[in-house]
Amino acid sequence: MGTAREFFHLPEEEKMQLHSPGDFTSPVRFAPGIRDDDQNIVVSRESLKFLSDPLENYVNLWPTNPSSFREAVAEYCVAAKMAEMTLTEAIFESLGMERASMDQILVKLEQNVSFNYYPTCEKSNLEHTVGLRGHTDPSIITMLLSDEVPGLEIFQNGEWILFKPLPNTLSVNVGDILQALSNGGYKSLLHRVAASSDTERLSIVSNCYPSKDTRIGPPKELIDDDHPAIYKDFNYKELYDSMWKQRPHDSTRLDPFKVCAD
């Protein structure tokens, strides 16, 4: 966490060297906060997103400032990937998926990581500032490590609820892909981050997702007369390519892949 904080406290011009606006394929990219004039809001989050799997393909592309970045982040990525694989396998087993169905996904699990920094804003600007707009994650699961500063809000029973982080714990969000794989048994989590005038906030997010050629859709063992298929088979690349064009960024991105969409 300290390494991530050091990065965001670097001079703006140094961070902006990693800025690649509009290029979602860059293996390392910094994104500053933005102003949305159409909605009259400021989205204050700064983020550093980078590919991390396989590690040996990407670690030499990561920043070298702060000096601890590559070593510390690589250690975290390895540990997070192991935890993601263990948890994902346990979730699949709990659903009743057969070994072959699990393995065709587990052997191709991939990972990317995002450092997120939420600076403080003036009290007078809070009404028109958000940390991050409401969205779901296009992942199987998302592992979140945050500092102890509140700000994450989840949408439940028609209202936004503040999530209170516990020290030294990981939080896990269900993503859109798990919603499709479980035939709606799991629901992806709609969440957002509120802005604060008091304290900056930092989080590290590890996204667990399938390779782009992996077939997504509920396996046959989860489908019967009482549980008809909600989603048809599709591959992750189809979802990935379409999701950048869609608003809002939530689980409605799965609608084109519903059986009834035909």
Rosetta silent file (secondary structure, phi, psi, omega in degrees, C-alpha in Angstrom):
SEQUENCE: MGTAREFFHLPEEEKMQLHSPGDFTSPVRFAPGIRDDDQNIVVSRESLKFLSDPLENYVNLWPTNPSSFREAVAEYCVAAKMAEMTLTEAIFESLGMERASMDQILVKLEQNVSFNYYPTCEKSNLEHTVGLRGHTDPSIITMLLSDEVPGLEIFQNGEWILFKPLPNTLSVNVGDILQALSNGGYKSLLHRVAASSDTERLSIVSNCYPSKDTRIGPPKELIDDDHPAIYKDFNYKELYDSMWKQRPHDSTRLDPFKVCAD
SCORE:     score description
SCORE:     0.000 S_00000001
   1 L     0.000  -37.591  179.359    0.000    0.000    0.000 S_00000001
   2 H   -63.876  -36.854  178.774    2.888    2.344    0.777 S_00000001
   3 H   -63.969  -42.181  178.560    4.371    1.829   -2.688 S_00000001
   4 H   -63.588  -41.863 -179.587    1.078    2.772   -4.320 S_00000001
   5 H   -63.863  -40.467  177.736    0.779    5.892   -2.185 S_00000001
   6 H   -59.692  -40.873 -179.569    4.322    6.930   -3.127 S_00000001
   7 H   -60.572  -47.824 -175.557    3.450    6.618   -6.806 S_00000001
   8 H   -70.888  -16.744  176.576    0.414    8.895   -6.602 S_00000001
   9 L   -90.841    3.409  174.150    2.414   11.498   -4.685 S_00000001
  10 L   -67.798  159.920  176.169    4.916   11.758   -7.557 S_00000001
  11 L   -56.389  143.930 -176.176    4.893   14.989   -9.603 S_00000001
  12 H   -57.129  -39.917 -177.334    1.954   15.152  -12.000 S_00000001
  13 H   -65.079  -30.341  178.389    4.179   15.428  -15.063 S_00000001
  14 H   -72.091  -42.904  177.616    5.934   12.166  -14.177 S_00000001
  15 H   -64.162  -37.851 -176.440    2.650   10.268  -13.760 S_00000001
  16 H   -68.774  -13.064  174.078    1.294   11.731  -17.002 S_00000001
  17 H   -64.445  -20.345  179.503    4.126   10.079  -18.933 S_00000001
  18 H   -99.391    7.304 -178.906    2.089    6.889  -18.494 S_00000001
  19 E   -81.733  127.933  178.730   -1.143    8.495  -19.686 S_00000001
  20 L  -135.273   78.049 -174.228   -2.538    6.999  -22.910 S_00000001
  21 L   -59.488  132.501  177.659   -6.021    8.485  -23.434 S_00000001
  22 L    81.231   -9.124 -179.261   -8.402    6.269  -25.374 S_00000001
  23 L  -102.175   97.597 -178.640   -5.966    3.345  -25.503 S_00000001
  24 L   -85.024   -1.065 -177.445   -7.452    0.593  -23.345 S_00000001
  25 L   -99.397   -7.432 -178.842   -4.925   -1.970  -24.603 S_00000001
  26 L   -61.937  133.819 -176.485   -1.783   -0.343  -23.190 S_00000001
  27 L   -68.758  -19.456  175.595   -0.157   -2.731  -20.676 S_00000001
  28 E  -139.989  124.737 -179.717    0.483    0.167  -18.263 S_00000001
  29 E  -149.321  135.179  176.276   -1.667    3.280  -18.186 S_00000001
  30 E  -100.763  138.269  177.927   -2.255    6.158  -15.813 S_00000001
  31 E  -127.571  120.308  177.488   -5.606    7.931  -15.794 S_00000001
  32 L   -79.668  172.676  171.996   -6.078   11.264  -14.032 S_00000001
  33 L   -62.693  158.345 -176.422   -9.351   12.551  -12.643 S_00000001
  34 E  -133.235  157.177  172.070  -11.790   13.938  -15.228 S_00000001
  35 E  -107.342  126.545  176.731  -14.486   16.565  -15.533 S_00000001
  36 E  -103.675   98.175 -177.008  -17.758   15.448  -17.125 S_00000001
  37 L   -68.401  -28.587 -179.693  -19.349   18.643  -18.392 S_00000001
  38 L   -64.213  -39.396 -179.861  -22.445   16.809  -19.647 S_00000001
  39 L  -101.023   -0.840  178.119  -23.315   15.668  -16.119 S_00000001
  40 L    57.845   46.075  176.930  -21.651   18.609  -14.386 S_00000001
  41 E  -136.257  159.535  171.284  -19.507   16.425  -12.140 S_00000001
  42 E  -110.007  129.554  172.944  -15.854   15.758  -11.465 S_00000001
  43 E   -98.717  108.255 -165.759  -14.704   12.137  -11.185 S_00000001
  44 L   -84.372  -13.608 -175.037  -11.740   12.549   -8.873 S_00000001
  45 L   -60.062  134.661  164.156  -10.145    9.092   -8.996 S_00000001
  46 E  -104.372  142.692 -179.558   -6.634    8.744  -10.312 S_00000001
  47 E  -139.554  149.730  169.388   -5.679    5.226  -11.351 S_00000001
  48 E  -121.968  112.028 -178.646   -2.690    3.235  -12.494 S_00000001
  49 E  -108.529  138.576  179.768   -3.794    0.100  -14.351 S_00000001
  50 E  -152.660  145.916  174.988   -1.359   -2.562  -15.491 S_00000001
  51 E   -75.675  149.559 -173.491   -1.300   -6.092  -16.832 S_00000001
  52 L  -143.332    4.909 -173.832    0.397   -8.615  -14.591 S_00000001
  53 L  -141.045  120.302    0.281   -0.156  -12.106  -15.943 S_00000001
  54 L   -74.595  145.500 -171.730    2.076  -13.783  -16.864 S_00000001
  55 H   -56.738  -42.007 -174.731    4.313  -11.718  -14.629 S_00000001
  56 H   -65.825  -19.099  178.826    7.495  -12.187  -16.655 S_00000001
  57 H   -80.203  -19.722 -168.671    5.828  -10.592  -19.694 S_00000001
  58 H  -124.730  -22.701 -171.589    4.950   -7.349  -17.972 S_00000001
  59 H   -58.764  -31.944 -178.890    7.066   -6.627  -14.903 S_00000001
  60 H   -77.951   -4.391  175.916    9.761   -4.895  -16.958 S_00000001
  61 H   -96.106  -11.025 -176.662    7.145   -2.494  -18.334 S_00000001
  62 L   -73.562  161.895  178.009    6.063   -1.291  -14.897 S_00000001
  63 L   -59.232  152.066  174.619    7.245    2.003  -13.373 S_00000001
  64 L  -107.013   -0.572  176.144   10.646    2.130  -11.702 S_00000001
  65 L  -126.293  118.385    7.150    9.709    5.068   -9.494 S_00000001
  66 L   -70.039  159.525 -172.857    9.246    4.501   -6.611 S_00000001
  67 L   -63.573  -24.849 -178.503   12.226    2.152   -6.577 S_00000001
  68 L   -82.811   -4.184 -168.002   10.316   -0.511   -4.628 S_00000001
  69 H   -55.987  -58.388 -171.386    7.513   -0.676   -7.205 S_00000001
  70 H   -62.817  -44.829 -177.952    8.406   -3.722   -9.284 S_00000001
  71 H   -67.493  -47.476 -176.526    9.527   -5.967   -6.441 S_00000001
  72 H   -67.015  -42.325 -177.081    6.719   -5.077   -4.028 S_00000001
  73 H   -71.450  -37.704  177.280    3.963   -5.188   -6.634 S_00000001
  74 H   -60.875  -41.880  178.720    5.182   -8.454   -8.149 S_00000001
  75 H   -61.720  -42.648  178.940    5.055  -10.074   -4.712 S_00000001
  76 H   -65.010  -43.698 -177.419    1.504   -8.845   -4.211 S_00000001
  77 H   -61.167  -41.363  179.127    0.366   -9.994   -7.667 S_00000001
  78 H   -62.946  -45.857 -179.453    1.635  -13.537   -7.124 S_00000001
  79 H   -66.068  -41.146 -179.817   -0.106  -13.820   -3.756 S_00000001
  80 H   -65.439  -40.393  179.844   -3.330  -12.285   -5.078 S_00000001
  81 H   -62.975  -41.504  178.574   -3.401  -14.638   -8.087 S_00000001
  82 H   -62.706  -43.397  179.109   -3.047  -17.689   -5.826 S_00000001
  83 H   -64.593  -39.898 -179.959   -5.880  -16.456   -3.601 S_00000001
  84 H   -63.858  -42.633 -179.613   -8.076  -15.741   -6.636 S_00000001
  85 H   -65.146  -41.827  179.780   -7.571  -19.216   -8.071 S_00000001
  86 H   -64.144  -45.921 -177.875   -8.342  -20.878   -4.744 S_00000001
  87 H   -69.219  -41.363  179.516  -11.459  -18.821   -4.153 S_00000001
  88 H   -62.201  -42.813  178.071  -12.718  -19.130   -7.720 S_00000001
  89 H   -62.044  -41.645  179.062  -12.368  -22.903   -7.620 S_00000001
  90 H   -63.497  -39.167  177.745  -14.262  -23.015   -4.305 S_00000001
  91 H   -64.277  -44.659  179.183  -17.078  -20.897   -5.778 S_00000001
  92 H   -60.913  -42.530  178.487  -17.318  -23.163   -8.822 S_00000001
  93 H   -62.842  -38.895 -179.622  -17.486  -26.235   -6.585 S_00000001
  94 H   -65.486  -26.223  178.461  -20.237  -24.621   -4.504 S_00000001
  95 H   -78.285  -17.146 -176.237  -22.280  -24.134   -7.669 S_00000001
  96 L    89.794   22.270  178.708  -22.013  -27.821   -8.515 S_00000001
  97 L   -72.210  142.492  177.280  -19.867  -27.367  -11.612 S_00000001
  98 L   -74.949  159.286 -175.684  -18.185  -30.481  -12.969 S_00000001
  99 H   -56.679  -42.896 -177.989  -14.395  -30.719  -13.032 S_00000001
 100 H   -63.733  -37.791  179.417  -14.164  -30.319  -16.810 S_00000001
 101 H   -67.263  -39.593  178.997  -16.274  -27.146  -16.703 S_00000001
 102 H   -67.154  -45.695 -172.775  -14.109  -25.684  -13.962 S_00000001
 103 H   -65.448  -33.172 -178.047  -10.802  -26.571  -15.564 S_00000001
 104 H   -67.531  -15.377  175.271  -11.555  -24.957  -18.932 S_00000001
 105 H  -100.782  -46.004 -173.720  -11.758  -21.662  -17.054 S_00000001
 106 H   -62.976  -35.874 -177.207   -9.254  -22.148  -14.226 S_00000001
 107 L   -71.906  -12.022 -177.896   -6.332  -23.100  -16.464 S_00000001
 108 L  -119.603   18.348 -179.746   -6.730  -19.811  -18.355 S_00000001
 109 L   -62.337  138.240  178.070   -7.381  -17.366  -15.523 S_00000001
 110 E  -123.741  171.096 -173.111   -5.750  -13.980  -16.065 S_00000001
 111 E  -145.427  137.239  162.190   -5.155  -10.969  -13.844 S_00000001
 112 E  -133.758  160.180 -170.855   -4.811   -7.240  -14.096 S_00000001
 113 E  -127.860  145.584  177.071   -4.272   -4.785  -11.272 S_00000001
 114 E  -133.098  126.501  168.558   -5.393   -1.240  -10.611 S_00000001
 115 E   -92.771  130.650 -176.789   -4.056    1.212   -8.044 S_00000001
 116 E  -123.760  130.237 -178.074   -6.750    3.765   -7.213 S_00000001
 117 E  -125.451  127.515 -178.671   -6.189    7.090   -5.495 S_00000001
 118 E  -116.806   98.804 -179.259   -8.986    9.370   -4.330 S_00000001
 119 L   -70.803  162.365  174.655   -7.692   12.826   -3.364 S_00000001
 120 L   -73.088  158.220  175.047   -9.592   15.099   -1.042 S_00000001
 121 L  -132.855  160.891  179.702  -11.732   17.847   -2.511 S_00000001
 122 L   -63.420  142.044  179.134  -13.005   21.137   -1.173 S_00000001
 123 H   -54.856  -36.728 -177.948  -16.244   20.910    0.826 S_00000001
 124 H   -66.172  -17.571 -178.965  -17.783   23.458   -1.508 S_00000001
 125 H  -101.850   -2.503 -174.355  -17.216   21.059   -4.438 S_00000001
 126 H   -59.363  -35.979 -176.970  -18.544   17.855   -2.834 S_00000001
 127 H   -61.691  -28.098 -176.796  -21.983   18.204   -4.367 S_00000001
 128 H  -115.665   25.607 -179.973  -20.489   17.986   -7.852 S_00000001
 129 E  -131.851  135.567  171.690  -17.676   15.507   -7.177 S_00000001
 130 E  -125.621  151.932  173.053  -17.632   11.708   -7.053 S_00000001
 131 E   -71.696  -49.437  179.861  -14.708    9.408   -6.435 S_00000001
 132 E  -156.804  135.383 -178.140  -15.938    6.874   -8.985 S_00000001
 133 E   -71.671  160.216 -179.382  -19.310    6.445  -10.646 S_00000001
 134 E   -60.407  137.260 -178.232  -21.505    3.410  -10.068 S_00000001
 135 E  -164.658  164.843  166.307  -20.459    0.331  -12.022 S_00000001
 136 L  -112.601  166.466 -176.829  -20.036   -3.430  -11.930 S_00000001
 137 L  -100.239  134.709  177.682  -16.800   -5.240  -12.796 S_00000001
 138 L   -82.690   52.941 -174.154  -16.419   -7.279  -16.024 S_00000001
 139 L  -127.104  177.313  167.704  -14.558   -9.970  -14.078 S_00000001
 140 L   -79.160  -60.500  170.954  -15.184  -13.294  -12.395 S_00000001
 141 E  -135.246  158.327  175.522  -14.231  -11.850   -9.023 S_00000001
 142 E  -126.252  124.659  178.427  -12.464   -8.675   -7.976 S_00000001
 143 E   -98.183  129.211 -175.217  -10.239   -8.607   -4.905 S_00000001
 144 E  -118.610  123.967  171.467  -10.025   -5.269   -3.125 S_00000001
 145 E  -115.027  118.595 -177.708   -7.357   -4.203   -0.651 S_00000001
 146 E  -128.051  163.922  172.283   -8.025   -0.733    0.724 S_00000001
 147 L   -74.525 -170.873 -173.552   -6.799    1.487    3.475 S_00000001
 148 L   -91.480   10.931 -179.892   -9.081    2.140    6.438 S_00000001
 149 L   -85.272  123.769  178.142  -10.693    5.226    4.951 S_00000001
 150 L   -69.477  163.464 -179.439  -14.395    4.671    4.099 S_00000001
 151 L   163.329  -33.453  177.638  -15.773    5.697    0.736 S_00000001
 152 E   -67.852  131.619  177.159  -16.831    2.528   -1.067 S_00000001
 153 E  -124.936  139.392  178.371  -20.615    2.278   -1.373 S_00000001
 154 E  -116.274  148.035 -177.781  -22.617   -0.749   -2.542 S_00000001
 155 E   -95.104  119.033 -176.217  -26.123   -0.741   -3.992 S_00000001
 156 E  -146.035  131.673  178.094  -28.457   -2.995   -2.066 S_00000001
 157 L    52.444   40.511  173.396  -32.238   -3.107   -1.774 S_00000001
 158 L    81.685    9.143  179.441  -32.643    0.074   -3.750 S_00000001
 159 E  -144.954  157.698  177.314  -30.203    2.250   -1.810 S_00000001
 160 E   -86.038  128.945 -177.069  -26.511    3.037   -1.557 S_00000001
 161 E  -119.828  130.642  179.548  -24.895    1.663    1.597 S_00000001
 162 E   -72.246  127.908  177.067  -21.496    2.738    2.910 S_00000001
 163 L   -89.825  128.491 -178.917  -19.061   -0.173    3.224 S_00000001
 164 L  -100.771  108.519 -176.326  -16.893    0.017    6.330 S_00000001
 165 L   -69.041  146.255  174.826  -13.469   -1.525    5.641 S_00000001
 166 L  -100.957  143.695 -178.321  -11.780   -3.726    8.232 S_00000001
 167 L   -60.568  138.420  172.523   -8.032   -3.378    8.797 S_00000001
 168 L    57.315   39.525  177.522   -5.782   -5.823    6.909 S_00000001
 169 L  -127.509  153.831  173.277   -8.612   -7.600    5.113 S_00000001
 170 E  -100.668  137.611  172.104   -9.436   -8.339    1.494 S_00000001
 171 E  -105.489  147.276 -177.662  -12.919   -7.700    0.136 S_00000001
 172 E  -125.125  124.023  176.633  -14.224   -9.718   -2.804 S_00000001
 173 E  -101.337  140.633  171.039  -16.752   -8.455   -5.347 S_00000001
 174 E   -78.499  133.209  179.802  -18.748  -10.704   -7.655 S_00000001
 175 L  -104.120  174.379 -176.379  -18.243   -9.689  -11.283 S_00000001
 176 H   -60.298  -36.745 -177.241  -20.368   -9.926  -14.418 S_00000001
 177 H   -65.691  -39.786  177.384  -18.652  -13.080  -15.668 S_00000001
 178 H   -66.231  -33.933  175.993  -19.514  -15.002  -12.510 S_00000001
 179 H   -59.946  -43.370  179.876  -23.114  -13.832  -12.886 S_00000001
 180 H   -70.029  -45.092 -178.594  -23.204  -15.381  -16.365 S_00000001
 181 H   -62.059  -35.662 -177.490  -21.343  -18.556  -15.406 S_00000001
 182 L   -87.444    6.634 -178.653  -23.635  -19.170  -12.422 S_00000001
 183 L    56.889   38.213  179.020  -26.739  -18.590  -14.574 S_00000001
 184 L    85.917    1.846  178.560  -27.678  -15.690  -12.331 S_00000001
 185 L   -64.679  -38.264  171.170  -27.007  -17.561   -9.102 S_00000001
 186 L  -106.029  143.299  178.583  -24.488  -14.883   -8.181 S_00000001
 187 L  -111.015  131.960  178.025  -25.232  -11.240   -8.945 S_00000001
 188 L   -65.470  147.392 -170.886  -22.462   -8.824   -9.867 S_00000001
 189 L   -90.891  119.632  173.513  -22.029   -6.051   -7.332 S_00000001
 190 L   -82.331  124.637 -175.875  -23.010   -2.510   -8.283 S_00000001
 191 E  -147.607  164.323  179.049  -20.709   -0.151   -6.398 S_00000001
 192 E  -152.652  174.581  177.757  -19.264    3.350   -6.433 S_00000001
 193 E  -127.907  127.976  178.231  -16.875    5.528   -4.440 S_00000001
 194 E   -83.494  150.046  174.984  -17.899    8.756   -2.728 S_00000001
 195 L   -80.510  158.165 -179.089  -15.625   11.789   -2.640 S_00000001
 196 L  -135.415  144.513  174.557  -14.326   13.123    0.674 S_00000001
 197 L   -98.162   -1.371 -172.982  -13.217   16.528    1.889 S_00000001
 198 L  -102.027  -50.586 -169.824  -11.431   15.045    4.911 S_00000001
 199 L  -141.440  137.938  173.381   -9.009   12.272    3.970 S_00000001
 200 L   -68.064  155.900 -178.181   -7.464   10.842    0.812 S_00000001
 201 E  -130.666  147.245 -178.164   -8.264    7.205    0.078 S_00000001
 202 E  -136.567  140.026  175.200   -6.235    4.447   -1.580 S_00000001
 203 E  -143.611  155.215  175.019   -7.154    0.989   -2.845 S_00000001
 204 E  -122.551  123.964 -175.241   -5.527   -1.839   -4.772 S_00000001
 205 E  -116.276  130.692  174.254   -7.786   -3.877   -7.020 S_00000001
 206 E  -117.091  118.576 -178.544   -6.945   -7.234   -8.588 S_00000001
 207 E   -97.396  127.209  178.104   -9.320   -8.378  -11.319 S_00000001
 208 E  -105.688  120.892 -175.292   -9.645  -12.092  -12.022 S_00000001
 209 E  -147.035  163.039 -178.414  -11.033  -12.838  -15.470 S_00000001
 210 L   -82.491  165.910  173.492  -10.864  -15.532  -18.151 S_00000001
 211 L   -66.595  159.137 -172.515   -8.738  -15.480  -21.275 S_00000001
 212 L   -67.049  -20.576  178.930  -10.424  -13.873  -24.249 S_00000001
 213 L   -94.354    2.137 -179.675  -11.047  -17.188  -26.020 S_00000001
 214 L   -71.191  133.558  178.076  -12.686  -18.829  -22.982 S_00000001
 215 E   -77.548  128.757 -179.609  -16.281  -19.823  -23.541 S_00000001
 216 E  -112.012  148.743 -179.202  -18.610  -18.144  -21.052 S_00000001
 217 L   140.924  155.173 -177.342  -22.125  -19.215  -20.204 S_00000001
 218 L   -63.845  129.611  178.133  -23.727  -21.515  -17.662 S_00000001
 219 L   -66.054  158.115 -172.638  -22.402  -25.088  -17.940 S_00000001
 220 H   -59.915  -29.000 -177.924  -24.917  -27.794  -18.784 S_00000001
 221 H   -72.010  -10.713  177.047  -24.878  -29.221  -15.259 S_00000001
 222 H   -98.298    1.219 -175.496  -26.434  -26.003  -13.933 S_00000001
 223 L  -112.086  130.306  172.566  -29.304  -26.113  -16.441 S_00000001
 224 E  -153.560 -172.939 -176.514  -32.533  -28.100  -16.041 S_00000001
 225 L   -62.060  -31.942  179.834  -36.283  -27.608  -16.415 S_00000001
 226 L   -85.238  -15.483 -178.513  -36.428  -25.613  -13.194 S_00000001
 227 E  -133.646   71.694  179.785  -33.341  -23.573  -14.054 S_00000001
 228 L   -65.909  156.472 -177.802  -33.407  -22.758  -17.779 S_00000001
 229 L   -64.942  129.314  174.192  -30.400  -21.032  -19.275 S_00000001
 230 L   -88.860  -36.782 -176.558  -30.456  -17.254  -18.881 S_00000001
 231 E  -116.261  142.760  174.728  -27.265  -16.693  -20.863 S_00000001
 232 L   -87.728  171.955  177.673  -26.097  -18.271  -24.083 S_00000001
 233 L   -72.467  137.819  173.359  -22.502  -19.266  -24.748 S_00000001
 234 E  -153.524  166.607  176.667  -20.143  -16.475  -25.713 S_00000001
 235 E  -105.801  162.252 -173.321  -16.459  -15.836  -25.312 S_00000001
 236 H   -63.506  -30.931  179.601  -14.850  -13.197  -23.141 S_00000001
 237 H   -62.087  -36.995  178.700  -13.517  -11.283  -26.148 S_00000001
 238 H   -61.880  -42.693  177.602  -17.077  -10.637  -27.330 S_00000001
 239 H   -68.048  -45.075 -177.480  -17.943   -9.064  -23.992 S_00000001
 240 H   -59.729  -44.217 -176.986  -14.650   -7.177  -23.765 S_00000001
 241 H   -68.703  -30.378 -176.021  -14.987   -5.663  -27.230 S_00000001
 242 H   -88.706  -23.975 -169.268  -18.558   -4.516  -26.668 S_00000001
 243 H   -71.382  -24.711 -178.936  -18.358   -3.184  -23.122 S_00000001
 244 L   -70.446  -19.631 -177.508  -16.333   -0.051  -23.966 S_00000001
 245 L   -91.726   -5.140 -170.357  -19.170    1.204  -26.136 S_00000001
 246 L  -101.481  142.680  168.163  -21.848    0.779  -23.490 S_00000001
 247 L  -129.539  140.127   -7.045  -23.307    3.131  -20.905 S_00000001
 248 L   -75.461  169.837 -179.294  -23.836    2.620  -18.057 S_00000001
 249 L   -88.482   74.514 -179.391  -20.910    0.387  -17.102 S_00000001
 250 L  -139.986 -168.287 -171.767  -22.921   -2.228  -15.241 S_00000001
 251 H   -68.989   -5.837  173.329  -24.269   -5.754  -15.636 S_00000001
 252 H   -64.953  -12.307  174.596  -26.585   -4.660  -18.445 S_00000001
 253 H   -63.339  -16.798  177.510  -23.489   -5.284  -20.577 S_00000001
 254 H   -84.762  -12.313 -173.634  -24.572   -8.937  -20.331 S_00000001
 255 H   -57.082  -40.217  179.316  -28.007   -8.283  -21.886 S_00000001
 256 H   -63.863  -14.396 -176.851  -26.914   -8.955  -25.493 S_00000001
 257 H  -104.713   10.542  174.412  -25.796  -12.410  -24.365 S_00000001
 258 E   -76.593  150.142  179.125  -29.098  -13.424  -22.802 S_00000001
 259 H   -58.213  -39.233 -177.389  -30.996  -16.277  -24.419 S_00000001
 260 H   -72.714   -9.218 -179.379  -34.008  -13.984  -24.911 S_00000001
 261 H   -69.258  -17.523  177.765  -31.805  -11.480  -26.792 S_00000001
 262 L   -71.883    0.000    0.000  -32.239  -13.627  -29.916 S_00000001
